[in-house]
């Protein structure tokens, strides 16, 4: 399989299942608690490693027990930890995530060591023989990590390695300006349809096809649009588009659904699948993600995904990759 380089957050998710959200100053007694490795790029890397790819993750953790746990779990999944630094000033990021009875997640995070990843931490050797470089949009939120991301993009573009960028839900306002400047250097951008208007500057346009056309004219080659209540996901390219319907599943929680969706598109991209098959594979990865508790090592393996797709009762409907992280 392919060598894939990824850059983004590495964290520990503390997931609390809550029956209802309290008002400010109130209290919610959780009905369940789980701690596991997470982070947008981390979740995508784990899914791709389970699909047989050689994943090299660029990131940063603290010198603490959570950091040691994260490195141990990543190594156990077969992900190279050679390019993950240890920070002596900030702790490993902890995400406190609440999951409602409907499966929707709400996150509270301190970015810790992730935000201290620097350009000097990006080793060109990580890109040797790589087929693709994947960047999580969270890495564009703070200046130091942004410089690391830009350095990695430079290395990838100079080596003719295609770059994919995933924009998690809720962060587009904070990173739109940087993303617009990067569009000519991006092969594939992945985002929710609700985030399309926010990515483009000074537009009142709301039609998805027109918004995507504006992005494609800016230089990005492919735009993968996920979720937001639509019946299908779509992959747009210059003068052509493809789509695939969502799968019908029972939602447990939406943590990591968008990260799994990205993994499906990346796997399809590096293995030469057609655009419709890339969409269908991404949908299947997203669908399986929302049927599991949490993300991280709970990400589905390749055989599980293909077995899921091949079941005859798999027809279109809701929730496949519609999560936002």
NORCORFEN-V923187 format. One record per pair of residues at least 6 apart in sequence whose ideal C-beta (glycine too) atoms are under 7 Angstrom apart, sorted by the first residue. I is the first residue (numbers start at 0). J is the second residue. Records with the same first field share a line. If there is no record, write none. Layout:
# NORCORFEN-V923187
I = J  J
This chain:
# NORCORFEN-V923187
0 = 51  52  53
1 = 52  130  131  269
2 = 53  55  128  129  130
3 = 47  52  53  54  129  130  131  133  265  269
4 = 55  57  125  126  129  132
5 = 40  43  44  54  56  57  133
6 = 40  57  58  134  138  147  148  151
7 = 38  39  40  41  58  134  135  137  138
8 = 38  39  40  41  58  92  113  135  137
9 = 38  41  58  60  69  83  113
10 = 37  38  91  92  93  94  113
11 = 34  36  37  65  68  69  91  93
12 = 35  37  94  96  254  293  295
13 = 34  93  94  95  96
14 = 33  96  98  254  293
15 = 29  32  97
16 = 29  30  31  98
17 = 27  29  97  99
18 = 30  100
19 = 27
20 = 27
21 = 27
33 = 292  293
35 = 293  295  296
36 = 69  72  295  296
37 = 94  294  295
39 = 135  137  165  167  258  324
40 = 56  58  133  135
41 = 56  295
42 = 255  258  259  294  295  298
43 = 133  258  261  262
44 = 54  56  78
45 = 76  78  295  296  298
46 = 259  262  284  298  299
47 = 54  262  265  266
48 = 54  76  77  78
49 = 76  298  300  301
50 = 266  301
51 = 301
54 = 78  79
55 = 79  82  125
56 = 73  78  79  82  83
57 = 82  121  125  151
58 = 83  113  116
59 = 83  84  86  112  113  115  116  120
60 = 66  69  70  83  85  86  91  112
61 = 86  89  90  91  111  112
62 = 85  86  87
63 = 90  91
65 = 91  93
66 = 85  91
69 = 91
70 = 80  83
72 = 296
73 = 80
74 = 80
76 = 296
82 = 122  125
84 = 116  120
86 = 112  115
88 = 115
89 = 111  112  115
90 = 111  112
91 = 111  112
92 = 108  109  110  111  112  113
93 = 109
94 = 106  108
95 = 107
96 = 104  105  106  254
97 = 104  105
98 = 104  252
102 = 250  251  252  253  289
103 = 253
104 = 252  253  254
106 = 324
110 = 141
113 = 144
114 = 141  143  144
115 = 143
116 = 143  144  147
117 = 143  146  147
118 = 146  147  150
120 = 147
121 = 147  150  151  154
123 = 154
126 = 154  155  158  160
129 = 160
130 = 269
131 = 160  161  163  265  268  269
132 = 151  155  160  162
133 = 163  265
134 = 148  151  152  162  164
135 = 165
136 = 164  165  166  167  170  174
137 = 167  170
138 = 144  145  148
139 = 145  148  174  177
140 = 170  173  174
145 = 177
152 = 162  181  184
155 = 162
156 = 162  184
161 = 186
162 = 184  185  186
163 = 186  187  189  265
164 = 178  185  188
165 = 189  257  261
166 = 178  188  189  190  194
167 = 257  323  324
168 = 191  194  257  323
169 = 323
171 = 194  197  198
172 = 197
175 = 197  198
178 = 198
179 = 200  217
182 = 214  217  218  219
183 = 217  218
185 = 219
186 = 220  221
187 = 220  221  223  264  268
188 = 219  222
189 = 223  225  260  261  264
190 = 198  224
191 = 225  226  227  323
192 = 207  224  227  229
193 = 227
195 = 207  210
196 = 202  204  205  210
199 = 210  213
204 = 210
207 = 224
211 = 222  235
214 = 222
215 = 222  235  237
220 = 236
221 = 234  235  236
222 = 235
223 = 234  264  281
224 = 232  233
225 = 232  257  260  320  321
226 = 320  321
230 = 244  245  315
231 = 242  243  244  245  315
232 = 242  243  278  281  282  320
233 = 240  242  278
234 = 240  241  274  277  278
241 = 274  275  278
242 = 278
243 = 275  278  279  282
244 = 315
245 = 282  286  315  316  317  318  319
246 = 282  283  286  313  316  319
247 = 314  316
248 = 286  289  290  318
249 = 290
250 = 289  318
251 = 289  290  291  292
252 = 289  292
253 = 289  321  322
254 = 293  294  322  324
255 = 288  294  298  322  324
256 = 285  288  289  320  321  322
257 = 320  322  323  324
258 = 294  324
259 = 284  285  287  288  298  320
260 = 281  284  285  320
262 = 284
263 = 280  281  283  284  285
264 = 277  281
266 = 280
267 = 276  277  280
268 = 277
272 = 280
279 = 308
281 = 320
282 = 319  320
283 = 304  307  308  319
284 = 299  304  320
285 = 319  320  321
286 = 318  319
287 = 299  303  304  307
288 = 294  298  299  322
289 = 318  322
291 = 297
307 = 313
